[in-house]
Amino acid sequence: MTRKNFWVASLALGFALSSPQITPILRAQSEGQAPGGQQEQQKSGTLVGKIVKAKNGQYALLTDEQAGKGVYLDDQEKVKPFEGKNVKVTGVLDVAKNLVHVTDIQAA
């Protein structure tokens, strides 16, 4: 096993064992205060990261490998072919669920 593959495998294992859920990403940036004091619940945009299969079996976009931060993806069949690959995901982030409603996914 090459040094790079060992590092990636170790990181993936650490990620899988660290928590049954992915640490929420963009929460601080997307929970801006709306008029009336309500928090913004959805934010459109593009995220870049690596598609991984979380411990709970769901595919997720790992956006910060060192910190283990990422978001779950709603269209599991659409992202399945990209497992282990770096991608650019366009969609709407549901902050409350830490879930991206995927509208487009492309190899990065």
N, C-alpha and C positions, 0 to 999 in steps of 0.2 A: 504494500500500500504506500503510495507516495505521501510525502509530508503534507501536501495540500489536501489530498483526499482524507487523510487522517484527521486534519484540523476540521474540515467540514463535517466529517462523520461525528467527531467529538462534540462539535457545536450543536449539531442536530440532535444528538442524544441528550445533551444538557438541556436543550430547549424542550424536548419531549418530556423529560423527567421533572423539569422545574415547576410546571403548573399545568393543570388540565385546560387552562384557557390562555390565550395569547394576551399579553399585556396590551391594554388599549393604546392606540396611537392617535395622535392629532387631537386628543381630548382637550388639551389646554387651548389649542388654536381654534377648535371648532365649537367650543362651548361659550361663545361670546354672548354677552347679555343683549337680549332683544328688548325692544320697548316694552315696558310693563314688568320688567324683571324676569321674564321667562327665558330659559336657556334655549339657544338654537339647537335643534335636534338633528338636522341634516345639512350636509355640505357637499356640493358637487366639486369634482376635481379629478386629478390624475395622481396616482401613487406609483412609485417604482420600487421593486423589490424582487424577492425570490419566492416562488410557489413551493410551499411545504405542506406535508400532511401532519396535522397536529395529533397529539396523543388521543384525542377524542374521535379521530377518524375524519374530521372535516379538513378541507383544504383551506389554507390561509395564505395571505401575502405577508411574508416576513420582511419588514422594512428596515429593521436595525438588528442585524445578526448578533452583535455583541451584547446588546441589551435584551434581546429576545422579544422585541416589540413588533407588533403587526396587527393585522385585522383579518377577520374571517370574511369569506366571499360567499355570496348567496347562490351563484350559479355553479354548482360543483361539477356538472358535466362539461361546462364550457372551459373550466380551468384545469381539469384533469390532464389533458395532453401536455400541459406546461409544467407538470410536477418536476421540481428540481432545477427549473430554468429561471433566469432573470427576465422579468416582464415589466410592461407598463400597463397598468390597469386604469381605465377611465370608468367613473361611476359616481354614485351618490353614497356618501358615508352616513350611516345611521349611527349617530354617536351613542345613543342609549343602548344599542345592541352590539356596538363595536363590529359592525357588519357593513361591507360594501355591496351595494346593489350594482353588479357589473353591467356596464353597457358595452364595453369593448376591452379586449385584452390582446396585446401584441408582444412579441419577443422584443426584449430591450437590446 
